[in-house]
Amino acid sequence: MPRLQLTNEEIFDSLTDDDCFAELPRKLEQAFGGGSALLHWAHADGGGEILQSSNLSQDLLARYAQEFSPHDPWLKATDCGRFNNHALSLEELVPVSEYARTFFYNEFIRPMGGDMFRCLGIRVDNRWGTGIVAIHRGRNQRSFDPEAIKSLDRFAPSLRRMLAVRGRLAATDRRMESVEAMLDRVGQAALLVRADGSLVHANALGEALLRRGDILVQRQGVVAGVSSRSTMRLRQAVDAACASADVGASALLVERPVGRPLAVSVVPLRMDHGGRYALLIIDPGSTVEGAVPKLQSLYGLTPAEAEIGLRIADGVRPQWIADERGVSVETVRSQIKALSAKLGCTRQSEIVALIKALPATNLVRREPSGGSF
């Protein structure tokens, strides 16, 4: 038996350190005298991640996850739950003579030139998914003996906890992505703040609103209005939402330098851990960044025409629009005329009514973030 080069500390370092996690298959291979090692996590709601110590391409690993994992005889043999959370040599469940005749071996392992014939592994099942730790040896190598099984079994609790925590973190990330996608599609800017006004999270439209800085701004991490009066009223509403009393949602008008005030809904949120937050939901009319591509797509407008149409719908006068854009008021009026023709409107009030009647769904896209589980 090779001298173990793996420690429980290295396993626990993999909880949140992706680089350590990526190195873990190689360390398992070296520690247990394998030809390769693999970590496979499958999310309960689909998808997952595979890490391996050999030189298998990502395409082959993806094919395994998508096409061949349902035919993996080792996975099928351990699917009953009786073998979870402890190490075993899978030759005990799938004899090599039987394994050599399987579809999995003959259609996947052999064609790719792999020599994964014997397996020492641990399976972890929990509410967030299924994790597999597998160390392989070739057909001409010796079987994993009881000492190897016993040695890996000593690491089973650490491996199980590590995979369980990473699975839970991955599930939380996926749930957050789903919530963000939902908030981004309802066409409203959403900001989650603490009792002191500090920002916890913003959806894509909320981030765009804060960048614009004409309704709400972020100063040293705290959400505030653009005027002292708006800041004071916003702070009072957030204080009330986060108070210990069971209060309902409220609303206030937030002033801005140009155009009509906009309505902000303040929704109290109570968390299971006792935290109290306020969810700020801002009128869709403030989310110019999301509505511009929608107007362009529906009516064939230029970006300038779409932005001007939205500012008109917000009650901004042509002179103010010209000042914002650094152009003459004659240029803005010319663009309004072209906008009216494309929308089939004859009055500015008709432009306002048409834009306000648009469905709230927006077209904003958040840049993809790297990494998953």
C-alpha positions in Angstrom: 0.0 0.0 0.0 1.5 3.4 -1.0 2.1 5.9 1.7 -0.9 8.1 2.1 -0.4 11.6 0.9 -3.9 12.8 1.8 -5.0 14.4 5.0 -8.4 15.4 6.4 -7.3 19.0 6.4 -6.7 18.9 2.7 -10.2 17.5 2.2 -11.8 20.2 4.3 -9.7 22.9 2.5 -11.8 21.8 -0.6 -15.0 23.0 1.1 -14.8 26.5 -0.3 -11.4 26.5 -2.2 -12.1 25.5 -5.8 -8.4 25.1 -6.5 -8.0 22.6 -3.6 -11.1 20.8 -4.8 -9.7 20.5 -8.3 -6.5 19.0 -6.9 -8.3 16.4 -4.8 -8.6 13.7 -7.5 -4.9 13.7 -8.2 -4.2 13.4 -4.5 -6.6 10.5 -4.2 -5.0 8.7 -7.1 -1.5 9.1 -5.7 -2.6 8.2 -2.1 -4.3 4.9 -3.1 -2.1 3.8 -6.0 -4.7 4.3 -8.7 -4.4 4.9 -12.4 -6.9 7.7 -12.2 -9.5 9.2 -9.8 -12.7 11.0 -10.3 -15.1 13.2 -8.3 -18.6 13.5 -9.7 -21.4 15.6 -8.2 -24.9 15.5 -9.7 -27.4 18.2 -8.6 -30.8 16.9 -7.5 -32.4 19.2 -10.0 -30.1 18.4 -12.9 -26.5 19.2 -14.0 -23.4 18.9 -11.9 -19.7 18.8 -12.2 -17.0 16.2 -12.8 -13.3 16.4 -11.8 -10.7 13.8 -12.7 -7.0 13.3 -12.4 -6.4 11.7 -15.8 -6.2 13.4 -19.2 -9.8 12.8 -20.2 -11.1 15.7 -22.2 -14.0 17.8 -21.0 -16.0 16.6 -24.0 -15.6 13.0 -22.8 -16.5 13.9 -19.3 -19.6 15.7 -20.5 -20.5 12.6 -22.6 -20.1 10.4 -19.5 -22.4 12.7 -17.5 -25.1 13.1 -20.2 -25.0 9.7 -22.0 -23.2 7.0 -20.0 -23.6 7.7 -16.3 -27.1 5.9 -16.4 -25.3 2.8 -17.7 -22.4 2.9 -15.2 -22.6 -0.5 -13.5 -20.9 0.8 -10.4 -23.4 3.6 -10.0 -26.3 1.2 -10.6 -24.9 -1.3 -8.1 -24.7 1.3 -5.4 -28.1 2.9 -6.1 -29.9 1.0 -3.4 -28.6 3.2 -0.5 -27.1 0.3 1.5 -23.6 1.3 0.4 -23.7 5.0 1.0 -21.0 6.9 3.0 -18.4 4.2 3.3 -15.7 2.8 1.1 -15.9 -0.4 -0.8 -14.2 -2.2 -3.7 -16.8 -2.3 -6.4 -15.5 -5.7 -7.6 -17.5 -7.0 -4.7 -20.7 -5.8 -6.4 -19.7 -6.1 -10.0 -17.2 -8.9 -10.7 -14.7 -8.1 -13.4 -16.0 -10.8 -15.6 -19.4 -9.2 -15.6 -18.0 -5.7 -15.9 -16.0 -6.7 -19.0 -19.3 -7.5 -20.8 -21.2 -4.3 -19.9 -22.4 -1.7 -22.5 -20.6 0.9 -20.4 -17.2 -0.7 -20.6 -17.4 -1.7 -24.3 -19.1 1.5 -25.6 -17.4 4.1 -23.5 -14.3 3.0 -21.6 -12.7 0.9 -24.4 -13.3 3.2 -27.4 -11.8 6.2 -25.6 -8.7 4.1 -24.7 -9.4 4.2 -21.0 -8.2 1.6 -18.5 -10.7 2.0 -15.8 -11.4 -1.6 -14.8 -11.3 -1.8 -11.1 -12.8 0.8 -8.7 -12.5 1.8 -5.1 -15.3 4.3 -4.2 -17.6 6.1 -1.9 -21.1 7.2 -2.7 -22.8 10.1 -1.0 -26.6 10.9 -1.4 -28.3 13.8 0.3 -31.2 16.2 -0.5 -29.0 18.3 -2.7 -27.7 15.6 -5.0 -25.4 12.6 -5.3 -21.6 12.6 -5.0 -19.2 9.9 -6.1 -15.6 9.5 -5.1 -13.9 6.9 -7.4 -10.3 5.6 -7.7 -9.6 3.4 -10.6 -7.0 0.8 -11.5 -6.4 -0.9 -14.9 -7.3 -4.4 -16.0 -3.7 -5.6 -15.5 -3.3 -4.0 -12.0 -4.1 -5.8 -8.8 -7.5 -5.4 -7.1 -8.0 -3.0 -4.2 -7.3 -5.0 -1.1 -9.0 -4.8 2.3 -6.3 -2.5 3.6 -7.0 0.0 0.8 -10.7 -0.1 1.6 -10.0 0.4 5.2 -7.7 3.3 4.5 -10.2 5.1 2.3 -12.9 4.4 4.8 -11.1 6.5 7.3 -11.5 9.5 5.0 -15.2 8.7 4.3 -16.7 11.1 7.0 -14.5 14.0 5.8 -15.3 13.3 2.1 -19.0 12.9 2.9 -19.2 16.2 4.8 -17.1 18.0 2.2 -19.4 16.9 -0.7 -22.5 17.6 1.4 -21.4 21.2 2.1 -20.4 21.9 -1.4 -23.6 20.4 -2.7 -25.6 22.6 -0.3 -23.6 25.7 -1.4 -24.2 24.8 -5.0 -27.9 24.4 -4.4 -28.0 27.8 -2.7 -26.2 29.4 -5.6 -28.6 27.9 -8.1 -31.6 29.0 -6.0 -30.2 32.5 -5.9 -29.7 32.5 -9.7 -33.3 31.4 -10.1 -34.5 34.2 -7.9 -32.4 36.7 -9.7 -33.6 35.5 -13.1 -37.2 35.8 -11.8 -36.7 39.3 -10.4 -34.9 40.4 -13.6 -37.8 39.3 -15.7 -40.6 41.0 -13.9 -39.4 44.4 -15.2 -38.9 46.1 -11.8 -35.7 47.2 -10.0 -35.4 45.3 -6.7 -33.0 46.2 -3.9 -32.7 44.2 -0.7 -31.4 46.4 2.2 -30.8 45.9 5.9 -32.3 48.1 8.7 -29.4 50.6 8.4 -30.0 50.9 4.6 -26.9 48.9 3.6 -27.4 47.1 0.3 -27.5 43.3 0.5 -28.4 42.5 -3.1 -29.7 44.1 -6.2 -31.1 42.5 -9.4 -29.9 43.6 -12.8 -32.4 46.4 -13.0 -31.6 47.5 -9.5 -27.9 47.7 -10.3 -28.7 49.7 -13.5 -30.9 52.1 -11.4 -28.1 52.7 -8.9 -25.6 53.3 -11.7 -27.8 56.0 -13.2 -28.1 57.8 -9.9 -31.2 59.9 -10.7 -33.6 58.1 -8.4 -31.6 56.2 -5.8 -27.8 56.1 -5.2 -25.4 54.1 -3.1 -23.1 56.0 -0.8 -20.5 53.9 1.2 -22.7 50.8 0.7 -25.9 52.5 1.9 -28.9 53.1 -0.4 -30.1 56.8 -0.3 -32.2 59.2 -2.3 -30.8 61.9 -4.5 -32.0 64.6 -2.1 -31.9 64.8 1.7 -35.7 64.8 1.9 -35.9 61.6 -0.2 -33.1 60.0 1.9 -34.9 60.8 5.2 -38.3 59.4 4.0 -36.6 56.3 2.6 -34.8 55.7 5.9 -38.1 56.1 7.8 -39.8 53.5 5.5 -36.9 51.1 5.8 -36.8 51.5 9.6 -40.6 50.7 9.8 -40.2 47.7 7.5 -37.4 46.3 9.6 -39.0 47.1 13.0 -40.0 44.3 15.4 -43.7 45.1 14.9 -45.5 43.1 12.3 -46.0 45.9 9.7 -47.2 45.5 6.2 -45.8 46.8 2.9 -45.7 50.5 2.4 -44.9 52.9 -0.5 -43.4 56.3 -0.9 -42.6 58.7 -3.7 -38.9 59.3 -4.3 -38.0 62.7 -5.9 -35.5 63.0 -8.7 -33.9 66.0 -10.3 -35.8 65.7 -13.6 -39.3 64.3 -14.1 -42.0 63.1 -11.8 -41.3 61.4 -8.5 -41.4 57.6 -8.7 -43.2 55.2 -6.5 -41.0 52.8 -4.3 -42.7 49.9 -2.6 -41.1 48.9 0.7 -41.8 45.3 1.6 -40.7 43.9 5.0 -39.0 40.5 4.9 -38.5 38.3 8.0 -35.8 35.5 7.7 -35.8 32.2 9.6 -32.5 33.2 11.3 -34.2 36.3 12.7 -32.8 38.8 10.3 -35.0 41.7 9.2 -34.7 43.3 5.7 -36.6 45.6 3.5 -37.2 44.9 -0.2 -37.4 48.0 -2.3 -39.3 47.6 -5.6 -39.1 50.6 -7.9 -41.6 51.6 -10.6 -40.8 50.0 -14.0 -40.7 53.4 -15.6 -37.4 54.0 -13.9 -35.7 50.9 -15.5 -34.8 52.5 -18.8 -32.0 50.0 -19.4 -34.4 47.2 -19.6 -37.2 48.8 -21.6 -34.9 50.3 -24.4 -34.3 46.9 -26.1 -37.9 46.0 -25.7 -39.1 49.2 -27.5 -36.4 48.8 -30.2 -37.5 45.2 -30.8 -41.3 46.0 -30.9 -41.3 49.2 -33.0 -37.9 49.3 -34.8 -36.7 52.3 -32.9 -33.1 53.5 -32.7 -31.6 53.5 -29.2 -31.9 57.2 -28.9 -35.6 57.2 -30.0 -36.4 54.5 -27.4 -34.6 56.3 -24.6 -36.3 59.6 -25.5 -39.7 57.8 -25.5 -39.1 56.4 -22.1 -38.1 59.8 -20.7 -41.3 61.3 -22.2 -43.3 58.5 -20.5 -41.6 59.6 -17.2 -42.9 63.1 -17.7 -39.6 64.7 -18.7 -39.8 67.8 -20.9 -38.0 68.0 -24.3 -35.8 70.8 -23.0 -34.7 68.7 -20.0 -34.1 65.7 -22.3 -31.9 67.9 -24.5 -29.9 69.0 -21.5 -29.5 65.4 -20.4 -28.3 64.3 -23.8 -26.2 67.4 -24.6 -28.0 68.2 -27.8 -30.3 71.0 -28.9 -34.0 70.9 -28.2 -34.6 71.0 -31.9 -32.8 67.7 -32.3 -34.9 66.1 -29.5 -38.1 67.4 -31.2 -37.0 65.9 -34.5 -36.4 62.6 -32.8 -39.8 62.8 -31.0 -41.4 63.3 -34.4 -39.7 60.3 -35.9 -40.6 58.3 -32.7 -44.3 59.4 -33.1 -44.4 58.2 -36.7 -43.0 54.8 -35.8 -45.4 54.4 -32.9 -48.4 55.7 -34.8 -49.0 58.4 -32.3 -50.0 62.1 -32.9 -49.6 63.4 -29.4 -47.1 63.0 -26.6 -49.9 61.8 -24.3 -50.4 58.9 -26.7 -46.7 58.0 -26.5 -47.0 58.0 -22.7 -50.1 55.8 -22.7 -48.5 53.3 -25.2 -45.2 53.0 -23.3 -47.0 52.7 -19.9 -49.2 49.9 -21.3 -46.2 47.8 -22.3 -45.9 44.5 -20.3 -43.4 44.7 -17.4 -41.2 41.8 -18.7 -37.7 43.2 -19.6 -34.8 42.1 -21.8 -31.9 42.9 -19.4 -29.3 40.2 -19.3 -26.8 39.7 -16.5 -23.3 38.8 -17.5 -22.7 35.0 -16.7 -20.7 34.3 -13.6 -17.9 31.7 -13.6 -18.0 28.5 -11.8 -20.8 26.4 -10.4 -20.2 23.5 -8.0 
